[in-house]
Amino acid sequence: MDIDHLITLSRSILQRRKEKYRRFLHAKLNPHGRLVGIKGPRGAGKTTLVRQLLQESGLAAEKALYVTADHPRVNAMRLYDIAEAFEKLGGQLLVIDEIHKQSGFAADLKAVYDTLSLRVIFTGSSALHLDHAKVDLSRRAVIYNLPCLSLREFVELETGLEFAALDLATLVQDHAAIAGEIVTRLADRRILPLYRDYLTYGAYPFYREGVVDYPIKLIEVVRQMIDSDLAVIYNIDKDHLNKLNRILELICRSPPLELKVTKLAGAARINIRTLYAYLGYLEKGSLVRTVPAHKSLAKADKLYFDNPNLFSILCDYPQQGAIRETFAATMLGNAGHRLHYPARGDFLVDERHLFEVGGKNKDFNQISGIKDSFDLRDNEEYGIGNKIPLWLLGFLY
């Protein structure tokens, strides 16, 4: 086995310019675990993160190896054979990028964990199921999720300032003071223009490579997720992949409340059972987000895009109300909060906080007087009482 070539390739990659900005997950994960996985959508920054971990590991170059599973030389080998050969040379840390591109990866990871002393960090598609494969790795691997950028991270990238992430309880209680402090620190960089930019192009770090080319690159992210990741992971026939694209197109045409399963299945020309399966695939692939109806309601779930940037490339005439709700669902969901579609309002969060999302002229009377209910107001810098500026949810992670 030509492990020397992989070592040379790894060194050349790790000698490239180091990205200074660290995503929020950088401080949360334990890079010293025996088997660590990082899942997330394409373009979220997983590769940058693992390269940072390698560059900051303190290990000599010959002790740490970075490989990407879609490289021809790597794809032609078994991961276990690479790991075994590297350990024999004194290797201590193996990083495998895009592991879902390697067939039989689950069995190889299990064998590495059970028989070798190497530490392994791997990245994979957000659609990756560790227990979807024949070998269940869920008891061995510690898996982290890296979602799209938050508004807080986007603001940090744009301004060079640092802001602490907020917990929701503190946000709803002290939102007026918190918003005032953030706006004051930003000075001439107003938060509302930054927020509006985020809605259009701020969800993926690669926007920094050029805003003009961002839509083209984002379209490619969606195409690769469907045609490559989902097709391979879930063994979807290529003739049926257009159905997934069709579902995404149909989401554009209705506000989340109006999406009906029967109607959607008919428009996509598939049966309801297949529709549920496809929606599950799209959600695993970080392309859509489902907010289930509360158990007290006999209503259909709400269906959103995974993040608001997807409207700009998938919808000819995106609806502002849907974009606002999607932003709220993205920020709350990615921060780890449980969302339900309630009888009144837009989101019931963690069975406690009730939120209604709206623009400047929205009537919020439907949740008036309900305990722990709040109006999330678009296009307002500050809030007062139970009126919270919508953008502030973007600082939850």
Secondary structure, DSSP 4 states (H G I P E B T S, - for coil): --HHHHHHHHHHHHTSPPP----GGGGTS-TTSSEEEEEE-TTSSHHHHHHHHHHTS---GGGEEEEETTSHHHHTS-HHHHHHHHHHTT--EEEEESGGGSTTHHHHHHHHHHH---EEEEEEETT--TTTSSS--TTT-EEEE--SPPHHHHHHHHH----PPPPHHHHHHHHHHHHHHHHHHHTTS-HHHHHHHHHHH-SSGGGGG-STTHHHHHHHHHHHIIIIIIHHHTT--GGGHHHHHHHHHHHTTS-GGG--HHHHHHHHTS-HHHHHHHHHHHHHTTSEEEEPBPTT---PPEEEESSTHHHHHH-SS--HHHHHHHHHHHHHHHTT--EEB-SSSSEEETTTEEEEEE-TT---GGGTT-TTEEEEETT-S--BTTEEEGGGGGG--
